[in-house]
């Protein structure tokens, strides 16, 4: 089973990416998340995750162990410096300018060995999560 690790500055982007991917692939892919910063229990990011029905306590601190356990590492930033472990596939996503929903959909199809189908539409729940996040970030 392929193993994906989402790495970000905070828990919110990684948790959202994990949720989007999990809704598309179910249990066929092992997904984990790690933050480059220490978690901020009860902070704004945690409040946002709770409001979206996600578990902020799920976030781990990035470690060499978490990098070794993943087949593919997706870094949710173009400015985050993450150590490279040989034999792993690394991707850097510009979550400020890219469509996270589309990037996750293409990743899911790639991991499942399928070509992206442009006619595939994401779940309504995914659209609502992204709309909520965008509205919250703009405040």
C-alpha positions as CSV (number, residue, x, y, z in Angstrom):
1,X,0.0,0.0,0.0
2,X,1.5,3.4,-1.0
3,X,2.3,5.8,1.9
4,X,1.9,9.6,1.5
5,X,3.1,12.2,4.0
6,X,1.8,15.7,3.8
7,X,4.2,18.2,5.3
8,X,3.2,21.8,6.0
9,X,3.9,24.9,8.2
10,X,0.8,24.2,10.3
11,X,-1.8,21.6,10.8
12,X,-4.6,23.2,8.8
13,X,-3.2,22.7,5.3
14,X,-2.0,19.2,5.9
15,X,-5.2,18.1,7.6
16,X,-7.3,19.5,4.7
17,X,-5.1,17.8,2.1
18,X,-5.3,14.5,4.1
19,X,-9.1,14.8,4.3
20,X,-9.4,15.5,0.6
21,X,-7.2,12.6,-0.3
22,X,-8.9,10.2,2.1
23,X,-12.3,11.0,0.6
24,X,-11.0,10.1,-2.8
25,X,-9.0,7.0,-2.1
26,X,-10.5,5.6,1.2
27,X,-8.2,3.1,2.8
28,X,-6.3,2.2,-0.4
29,X,-3.5,4.7,0.5
30,X,-1.9,5.2,3.9
31,X,-1.9,8.9,4.6
32,X,-0.1,10.8,7.4
33,X,0.7,14.4,8.1
34,X,3.5,16.3,9.8
35,X,4.0,19.9,10.7
36,X,7.3,21.8,10.4
37,X,6.3,23.9,13.4
38,X,5.4,22.8,16.9
39,X,1.6,22.4,17.2
40,X,-0.2,25.3,18.8
41,X,-2.9,23.6,20.9
42,X,-6.0,25.7,21.0
43,X,-4.7,28.2,18.4
44,X,-6.6,29.6,15.4
45,X,-5.6,26.7,13.2
46,X,-7.0,24.2,15.7
47,X,-10.2,26.2,16.0
48,X,-10.6,26.1,12.2
49,X,-9.9,22.4,12.1
50,X,-12.5,21.6,14.8
51,X,-15.1,23.8,13.0
52,X,-14.5,21.7,9.9
53,X,-14.9,18.4,11.8
54,X,-11.2,17.5,11.7
55,X,-9.0,16.4,14.6
56,X,-6.1,18.9,15.3
57,X,-4.5,16.5,17.8
58,X,-3.7,14.2,14.8
59,X,-0.8,16.5,13.7
60,X,2.7,15.2,14.4
61,X,6.0,17.1,14.3
62,X,8.1,16.4,11.2
63,X,10.8,13.9,11.9
64,X,13.3,11.7,10.0
65,X,11.2,8.7,11.1
66,X,8.1,10.2,9.4
67,X,10.1,10.9,6.2
68,X,11.5,7.3,6.2
69,X,8.0,5.8,6.5
70,X,6.6,7.6,3.4
71,X,6.9,6.6,-0.2
72,X,5.8,10.1,-1.4
73,X,6.3,13.3,0.5
74,X,4.1,16.3,-0.5
75,X,5.4,19.6,0.9
76,X,2.6,22.1,1.1
77,X,4.8,25.1,0.6
78,X,7.5,26.3,-1.8
79,X,9.5,27.9,1.0
80,X,9.6,25.1,3.5
81,X,13.0,23.4,3.7
82,X,12.5,19.7,4.2
83,X,15.3,17.1,4.4
84,X,15.4,14.7,1.5
85,X,15.6,11.0,2.3
86,X,17.0,8.9,-0.6
87,X,14.4,6.6,-2.3
88,X,11.5,8.9,-1.6
89,X,9.5,10.9,-4.1
90,X,9.1,14.6,-3.2
91,X,6.7,17.2,-4.5
92,X,6.3,20.9,-3.5
93,X,2.9,22.4,-3.9
94,X,2.3,26.1,-4.0
95,X,-0.9,26.1,-1.9
96,X,-1.2,29.9,-2.0
97,X,-1.6,29.9,-5.8
98,X,-2.5,26.3,-6.8
99,X,-5.9,24.6,-6.6
100,X,-5.4,22.2,-3.6
101,X,-8.5,20.3,-4.5
102,X,-7.2,19.7,-8.1
103,X,-3.7,18.8,-6.9
104,X,-5.1,16.2,-4.5
105,X,-7.3,14.8,-7.2
106,X,-4.4,14.3,-9.6
107,X,-2.3,12.8,-6.8
108,X,-5.1,10.3,-6.0
109,X,-5.4,9.2,-9.6
110,X,-1.6,8.9,-9.9
111,X,-1.4,6.8,-6.7
112,X,-4.2,4.6,-7.9
113,X,-2.5,4.2,-11.3
114,X,-5.1,6.1,-13.3
115,X,-5.0,9.0,-15.7
116,X,-6.7,12.1,-14.6
117,X,-10.2,12.4,-16.1
118,X,-11.1,16.1,-16.5
119,X,-14.8,15.2,-16.3
120,X,-14.5,13.9,-12.7
121,X,-16.1,16.3,-10.3
122,X,-15.0,16.5,-6.6
123,X,-17.4,15.8,-3.8
124,X,-19.7,18.6,-2.6
125,X,-18.2,18.2,0.9
126,X,-14.7,19.0,-0.5
127,X,-16.0,22.2,-2.1
128,X,-17.6,23.3,1.1
129,X,-14.4,22.7,3.1
130,X,-12.3,24.7,0.6
131,X,-14.8,27.5,0.5
132,X,-14.8,27.7,4.3
133,X,-11.0,27.7,4.4
134,X,-10.7,30.4,1.8
135,X,-13.3,32.6,3.6
136,X,-11.5,32.1,7.0
137,X,-8.1,32.9,5.6
138,X,-9.3,36.2,4.0
139,X,-10.6,37.4,7.4
